[in-house]
């Protein structure tokens, strides 16, 4: 009789599948997506070959570092973590902590480290929750410390923050056309290259399952950051794992036929609804307003109203208005007042002579929120605003007096007024389409002027019969170009980063945590032999070729338990931890 100790071929698969899951987060403060694409970054580029990545990912307003890093590392938006600027006043990290704190609470044996050039990441957000927290004033020293940790320690989580790109942006401008900004990105790439080399040269690297995440806290433009423009809100996210295929996630663009549209002449034309009773929103009624607009900022002469029901001579006056700002005629703003106090919020540049969908929601106990082309463009507290009834009519293309000195010069369509606060999902879903009865808030639609009649001065309103009339001379109806609609509904969002990091470490989000982020890619399950789960309680089946009758099989498992099949040629293993495990069998032939 001959005894054979057979280490099955799947043994090597186990070492890969049930490897030690680890996370490296590389933060590039203030690195704009378009600038990263323009820069020469060979080390970052190598990550894309095995990554799910997006250069159209988004963060929210306000685009300061405090809320940006907080949203990334806690997995929730600023409404929950409470950070609105770099003062960190109002922070709520006790309820929504850094994801490393959650790891340490559940698995205190995990080795966690954070190295940052911007000290508030460690001092304010992490708050001594990691095993190692190191603040350094120079980015090159951040790089050196990260390399030292990878070379000489065994981190399960390592967060690294670089500030040199943001510093260059503040000094010279956050734009791909700025040489100093591009140079800083390329220097950061060289630092990242050294860190990646140290990681890949680790003695146990082949038995480690690293998720490498690369992202900034915000974008920027030539004016800096902190605002709500798409250049400030757009970020990139790279989720790299050596077992992943390349998987880019992009915004989707579609062309929407506009048909015949009405252009107001900028001199004396406006649209007046016949019935005004539905637009008295008083002191407590929530409401939302949406419209499509097209104009050339070069033809604008002042802060003309797109739609409003107030005397726009003063923002304190009762009522609301959506208009251009006085000093930036290519952008748009929303104002609401009650006669004593006011709230104002400005959106991005839309005066590019192409169609845009803009929207504003008014939560009378909370926020006034702006949306551009289906994505959030900023918010402001408006809970202090009282009764806004102005006794003036709702007017499209003028203010409620019909006599404001500046008149809107451009095209307007798809004007919708609702007596509720629309959700971000509903706004995004219908930004590029007409409203149908399947809209989740269809019962709250109190006025809907498509403004697509093609002739005459009568503007129909099919919902409640509140027809409107073009006032001020001969109408200009004209066929128009298609509207290009960009949808960001499927791109990664900032809170996804912390949640995906937790998932990679086999920590599923507890519903009680109320996290806003989602798992972008599940790197616990590499595409090797049937996608077994590398995390605790995951199961996996192994087998050897059956021997002759009378053959016995004695399986040995480390890091798990044989739950089915001991003594046969096939077993099922349930892993008991998320570290490396092995499977072997002693096969005794008769």
N, C-alpha and C positions, 0 to 999 in steps of 0.2 A: 504494500500500500504506500502511496506517495503523497505527501502533504505539499501543497503549493499555496504560497501567500501571493494572491493576485491583487495588485492595485489596479483597479479597472480604469479604462480610458476616461471615464467620467470624473475620476479623481481630479484631473487637471481642470475640468470644467467647474468643479466645485470651488476650487481655489479662485477661479475668476468670478463666478457668479456670487459666491458667498464671501467675497473679499471685504476688506475693511472700508466701509463707506466714509469718505472724507470730503470736506468742502473747503475750497479756496475762493474767497471773494476779493476781486481786484476793483477798487473804486477809483475812477478817474474824474475827479471833481471838475465840473464845468465843461466837459468835453462834448461838443456839439456833434450830432450824428454825421451831418454832411461834411464836417471838417475831418472827422476820422476817416471817412471814405476818400477824402482828397489827399490825406497824408500818406507817406510811405511807412507802413507799419508791418514789416514782414513777420514779426513775432505774433502779433494779434491775428494776422491773416491766417497763420497756421491753425489757430483754434477753430476757424470757421469750417475746416474740412470735416470735423466731427462735432457738430454743434447744431442746436436749434437757436436761431438768432434772428434779430430784427433791428433794422435801422429806422423803423417807424414806431417803435414803442413810445409810450407816453407817461408822463407824470402830470400832476395837477398843479394848478395855481394855489398858493403863491410859490413861485419858483426860486425860493431861497434855499440855502444849504440845510438849515435846520429842519424844515419840513421835508425836504427831499431825502436826506439820510434817514430821518425818522420813519418815513413811509416805507423805505426799502428794508430797514432792519427790524421793524416791528410787524410788518405785514398788514398794516391798516393805514387808511388815509387820515388826513389832518383833523377831520371831524371827530375822530376817536383819540388819536394820540395827543391832540391839542396844541401842537407846535405850529405857529403861523409865521414865525420869522426866526432870526438868529438869537433872539433874547431868551428863547425857550420858556417864556412866561406862559403859564397855563398847561404845561406838559402833564400828561397822564400816563407816565411809564409804569406806575404801580399796577394799572389795569392792563396796559398794552406794552409789555416790556420788549427789549431787544431779544431777538430770537435765541441768542446765546444764553440768556438767562433761563429761558424755557428748557434748553438742552441741559444746563447745569442742574436745574431743579429735578429733572427726570433721570438724568444719567450723570451724576457728579463725577464719575471716574473719567468722563470724556475730557480730553485735553483741548482747551480753547484759548485762542490768542487774538489780539487786535492791535495792530500797529497803525498809527495815524499821524499825518502831519497836522490836520485840523483837530485840535484837542477836544472840542465839544463832543465829537463822536464817542470818545471814551468817557469823558468826564460827565457829560449830560445824558447821553442815551444809554450807554452800556453800564455805567455806574458800578464799577468794581464787580461785575458779574462773571467776567472771564478769569481764567487762571493767570493770564499775562495780558496786561494793558500797558502799552508803551506809546507815549507821545514824543515825537521828534520834530524839530523845527525845519530840517532839511529833507527834501524828498529823496536824495541819494542815500541818506541815512535810513530812511524808511525801507528802501530797497535792500540795503545791507542787512538790516535787522530781520526782514522777512526771509532772506536767504539763510541767515544763521539759524533761524527757527527750523526751517526745513532740513537743514544739514545736521542739526545737533539735537533736535527734539522730535517728538512724535505727535504732532498736532492732529486732532480730528477736525477742528475748524480753525481756519486762519483768515482773518479779515485784514486787508491792506488798503490804506487810503493814500492817494497821491494828490497834491494840490497845485503842482506847477502849471497845469493846463488852465485852471481857473485863474491863477495869478496872471498869466499871460493875457487871458481874455479881458480881465479888468484893466490891464495896462494898455492894451492895444486894440481890443475888440474881439468879440466872439464870432468870427466869420472865417470861412475857408480862404478868403482872399487876403488874410492877414498873415504875412510870413512868420512873425514871431509866435503866433498862435499855433500854426502848423509845426513849427520847430519844437515847441513844447510837447506836442503830441508825439512827435517822433522820438524825443528824449524819453518820454514815458514808456514808449514801446520798447526801447532798449533796456529799461529797468525791468519791464515785464518779461523780456527775454531771459534775463539772468534768473529771475524767480522761477520761470518755467523750467529752465535747465536744472536748477537745484531740486525741483520737485521730481523731475523725471530721472534724476540720478540717485534718488533715494534707494537704499539697499533693498527695501521691501516693496518698491514701486509696483512690481508685477502682481503683487498680492493686495494692492490697494485700488479702490474704485473711487477716483477723484471726480467730483463735480466742480468745474472751474467756472465761476460767474464773473463777467466783466460788464460794468455799467457805470454811468455817471449819476449825479444827483439832479442835474438839470441841464438844459441847453443854454442858449443865449443869443444875443444879436449885437449889433454895434453900439447899442445903448446900455448893454449889460444884461442883467437878468433880474428876476423877481416878479415880472409881469406875466401876462396870460397869452402872449403871442405863440403861434405854433413853433417858432424857432426856439423859444424858451421852454416849451413843454415837451417837445420831441426829444427822446433819448434813444440810446441803443441798448440792447440787452443781448449778451452772448452766454449761452448755457452749453458749456463744452464738457463732453465725456468721451473717452477714447473708444467707446463702443457705439456711439451715435453716428448716424449718417448726417450729411449736411442737409439742413432743413431751414431755409429762409422763410420768415413770416413777414409779409408786406401788407400795407394798406391796399385796398382794392379800389379801382377807379372805373366808373361807368359813365356813359353819356346819356343824359336825359333830354329828350326833345322838348323844347320850350314852346314851339308853335308860334302863334301870333301873340305879341306882347305889347303892353301900353307904356309909352315913354312920356313922362311928365316934362314940361318944357322949361322948368326952372325959373319961370317968370310969374305965372298967375294961375297955374293949374293945381287942383287937388281933388280928392275923392271924398265924398260926404255920404255916410250911411244915413238912411232915412229915419230909422228908429234907434234911439240912443239909450233906452231904459236899461238894457242889459249890461251897460258898461259903467254903471255906478257901483264901484267895488267897496266903497265905504271904508270902515276902519278895520275890518277883519276878513273880508272875502279874498281867498287866494285866487290867483289868475295867472295865465301864461299867454304870451303873444309870440307868434312865429310869422316870418315873411321871407320872401326871396327878393333880392335886390341886386341891381347892376348899375354902376355909375363910374365915371372917370373923375378921380380926385382933382385933376387939372382943370376941370370945368366947374368945380364947386367954388362958391364965393363966400360961404359962411356956414354956421352950424345949423343947417336946414334939418327940419324934422322929417323923419320917414313916416312915423305914425305917433299920435299923441292926443291927449285930451286936456291939456293945460295951457296956460299962458307961459310961453317959453322965455319971456323976458327975465324970469328969475327961476332958478331951480328950486327955490323954497316954495313957490306957488303950488297949490294943490293940483294933483294929477300926476300923470307919468308921460314920458316922451322917450322915443328911440330916435337918435339923431347922429350927426357927426359932431365930434368935439370942436370947440372953438379954435384950438391951436393945431389940430392934426386932422385935416379935412378928409384924409384917406382912411381914417379909422372910424369906429362907431362907438356910441356910448348909450347908456340907459340912465335916466334920472327919474326919481320919484320924490315927491314932497307932500307935506300936509299943511303947509302954510307957516310952519314954525321951524321945522327941521327937514333935512333932505338926505338922500343917499344917491351916490353916483358911482358908476363903474364903467370903465372903458375897455373895449375889445381890441382886436387886431386890425391890421390894414386890410380893407376890403375894396378900396376905391381903384381897382385895377381893371375896370371895364369888363369884368367877367361876372357871371352869376354866383351869388352866395346865398345860403340859407342862414339866417340869424334868428335867434330866439332868446327870450327872457322869461324866466319863471319867477313868481313873486309869492314866497311863503311868508305870510304876514306875521307869523310867530318866529321866523327864522331868517332865511337868506334870500337875497335876490341873486339869481344865478344866470350867467350868460352862456350861450352856446353858439359856436360857429361851425357851419357845415356838419352838424351832428355831434360835435365833441365839445366838452365843457371848456369855456374860455375865461372863467373867473367867477367869483362870488363875493358878496358883501353882506354883512348883517343889516337887516332892515326891520328888525322887530320893534324898533322905537318909532316907526312911522305910524301916525294915526290916520284919521279920516282923510281920504284923498279925493273925495267928491268935489269937483271943481265947478259944477253947473255949466261946463263947456262941453261941446260935442267931441266925440272921437273923430279924428280927421286923418286921412292918409295923404301925405305929401305936404302938410302944413301943421301948425299948432292949432289949438282949439279956438284961437281968436280969428283965424283966417288972415291975419295981418302981420305975422312975423316977417321981418325984412328979408330973410333968406328963404328961398324956395328950393325944393328938391328938384334936381336936374338929373333924371335917370329913369330907369324902368323898375316897376314893382309888380310882384305877383304872389300868388299863394299866401294871402294874408289870412291868418287864423287866430281867433281869440277864444280862450278856454276859461271856464270858471273853476279851474283846479290847477295844481302844480303838476306839470307833466314830468314823468320820470326821465332820467338820462337815456334809458333804453328806448322809450317811445320816441323821444326826439331824434335819436340816431336812426331809428328804423324808418321814420317818415321824412327825414331831411331831404331825401331825393325822390320822393314819390308823393302823389296826391293822397289825401285822407279818404279812407273808405270806412264802411261800417265795421270792419274788423279791427279798427283802432281800439286799443284797450280803454281809451277815455272818450270814445265817440259820444257818449251821452252828455259829456261836459263841453262839447263844442258849441259855442253860442253864436259864432259868426264865422263864415268861411267865404272869402272872395277870391276866386281863382284868378280873376282879371285876365281872361283869355278869350273874350267875346270876338275880337277881331275887327269890330266896327262899332260905331255909335258911341254914345256917352252913358248908356245904361250898364251898370255892373251888377250881375245877379248874385244872389246869396241863397243857395239851395237848402240850407239847414233850417233856418227859422224865418225865411222870407224877408230878411233885413237888407233889401236891395240898396244899392248905392248909386250915386251919380257923379260923373266927371264934370267938374265945374271949371270954367276958365278957357273957353275957346275950342277950336277944332282939335279933336283927338288925333294922336299919332300912333296908329297901330302898325306894327311891322313884324315880319318874320324874323326870328332871332336865332342865333347860334345855339347849339346844344349846351346844356349845363354839365360841366364835368364834376361828378360827385365822387369824393374820396371817403371811403369808409374805413374807420380804424377799429371796428368792432372786434376784430379777432387778434389784434396785436397785444403783446405783453404789456402789462401795467406795472408801475413801480412796486406795489406791495406783493406782486407775484414772486419777487426775488427771495424775500425772507421765507415765504411759505414753501417755495420749491427747495430751498436749502434744508428746511426742516424735514421735508418728505424724503430727501435723499438720505438723511440720517435716520430714516425709519420712524419718524415722529409725525403721525397724522394729526391734522389740525383738530383739536377738541372744539366742538360747536360752542362751548362756553367761552372760548377765547374770542369769538366774533371776528375772526380774521377776514379781511377784504380780499386778500390775494388768492390766487389759484395756482395749482401746480402746472407749470409750463411744460415740463418734460419729466417723465418718471424714469430716472436713471438708476433706480433700484433693480430694474429688470432688464439687463442687457440682452440683446438678441442672440442668445446662445442656448441651443437645445431647449426649445419650448418655453422660453421666458419665465423661468422660475423666479420666485421672490427672494431677494437677498436679505430681507428684513426678518426680524423675530417673528416666529409663528408661520413663516413661509414653508411650503412643502415642496419636495422634489423626489422624483422616482429614478432609481438606478437599477441596472441589471447586467448580468453576464450571460454568456452563452451557456445554456443548460448542459451539464455533463451527462454521463450515462446514468442509468437507473441505479439508485443507491448513493449518488453523490450528495454530500452534505455541504452547507454553506453557513459560515459564521461571520456575520457582518460586524464591523467595528466603525463607530461614528464618533467623531469629536465635534463639539459645538452643536449637537442635535441629538435626536432620539429616533430609533427605528419604530415607526408606529404600525407598519403593516409589512409582512413578508419575511421576517427573520427566519432563517432555516431554508429559504427558497432561493431561487436564482434572481429574484426581483424584490426590491424593498421600496418603501416610501419613507422618506426622512422628513421630520419636522424640525426646522432649525430653532434653537433656543436662544440665540443671540444674533447680533449683526456683525460679528467678527468672522475671521477666517475659520473654515471647518474642513474636515477631511472624511472620506469614506473609503474603506478597504474591506476586502472579503477574504477569508481563509476557506478555500474550496478543497474539499477532501474527496478524491476520486476513489471508487471501490477497487 
